[in-house]
């Protein structure tokens, strides 16, 4: 199994109005962004570790031919929360 991401999760974003900085769990910069036509993409980048974890869980379940349930690895709430983080939605 891969050891990515190498920078510790969770990642978060902060903005000074002119740029956005994505930081890791230690507060170190993962990347700096400038806007492109009003879109920052920082939310999606900050959600990358969470998205990778979910993909790993889905792959494992697929290979083991099992379904997710309330007590399982992945629930609708987990998916909803990660999608909201990736899209910048507030729940």
N, C-alpha and C positions, 0 to 999 in steps of 0.2 A: 504494500500500500504506500502511496505517495505521502511525503511529509509536508506537502504544501497546504496552506500558505505558510511560508517561513516566518512572516511577521505575525505576532500574537493577535488573536481576535479577542474581543470584538473590535471592529474598525468603526470610526465615527467621522463625521464631517463638521467643519466649522468654516465660517465665511467672514471676511472683512469687507464684503461688498464688491471688491475688485477681483478677488480670487477665492478659491475654495481649497482648503487643505484637508486631505483624508489622513487620519492618524490611527495608529494601532493602539492596542491596549496599554502600551507603555507611554503613549503620548508622542511617539516618534512619527514623523511624516512618512506616509506611504506614497503619496503623490500630491502635486499641486495642480490645480485646474484653473483655467480662465474660461469665461463664458463663450459659448458658440451659439449665436442667435438666441440668447436668453436661456439656453439649456446648459446645465452644469454637469450632469451625469455623475456627480459626486455621490448621490444616494445609491446608485447602482454599484459603483466601485466599493463603497463602504459595506454593502451587503454581500460582496463576493465571498468572504469566508463562510457566511451562513448558507449561501446558495450552494457552495461546494459541499458542505456537510449534508444538506438535504439530498443532493445528487448521489452522494455516497450511500446514504440510507436507502434511497429508491433502488439503486443498483443492487445492493445487498438483498433487499426484499425480492426483487425481480429474479435474481439468481437462485434464491431459496424458494421461489414460487409461493410466497406467502402474502397475505393481505395485511394492510394496516388497520388497526382498531384503536379504540380510545386509549388502551394501555400500551399500544405499540410505539414504535420509534417516531412515526410521522403521522400527524393528525391534520385535519383541516385548519385548526387554529395555528399550528406551526407554519403551515404554508401561507396562510393569510398574513401572519406577522412578518414573514420574510419578504413576501411580495410588497407589503406596505413599506418596509424599510428600503427595498430596491427602487420603489417608485416615488418615495418621499411622501407617501400618504400618511395622514394622521388617523389613528383608529379611535 
